[in-house]
Amino acid sequence: MPVVTVLQGPRDVQLKRDLISKITDAFVDAYGIPADTVQVWFNEVPADSWGAAGKLIADTPK
């Protein structure tokens, strides 16, 4: 049973629904396994707890 972990900043629930569907479809297509064996976990990190290029993501212009 594949388990996929997505580490990201917080996202809208509908975006996560769409991504779970696409990740599941990719495993079904690539491995020929049933969709109900694929698990997707989201680990969401707030923008003030994550940094890149020496700066907090919360401090980066969008």
N, C-alpha and C positions, 0 to 999 in steps of 0.2 A: 504494500500500500504506500504510494508516494505521499509525502508530506512536504508541502512547499511553504516556506516562511518568507513573508514579504516585510522587510524593514523599511519604514517610510514615515514621513510626517503625516499628521491627520488628514484624511480625505473624506469626501462626501460618501454616504452609504451607497448611493447608486453607482458611483465610480467603482467601489469595491465589489459590488454585485457583478458588474460588467467584467472586471478583471478576474474574479473567481471563475466565471463562466469560460473566459478565454483560456485561462491556465488549465482548467479541467479538460476542455476540448483538445488542447495541445497534447496532454498526456494520453487521452483516449486515442488520438490519431497516431501518435508516435509509438506507443507501447501496445495498442490494441487491448486495453484494459477497460473494465466497466467504470463509468463515471463515479459510481458510488464508492469506489476505492480511493479516490483522490481527495486529499484534505489540503486546504489552504488556510494558513494562519496569518493574521496581520499583527505585527508588532509596531504600534504607532508611537513615535517619539515626538513630544512637543517641540516646537521650533526653538524654545529657550533651553532645550536640553540636548542640542545637536549643533555641531559646527562643521564648517568646511572652509578651506583656504584661510585659516586663522581667525575666522569670525563666526559668531553665533548666526544660525540661519534666521533667527528672529530679527537680527540687525541688518539683514541683507534686503535691499530693495526688491520688490516683486515686479 
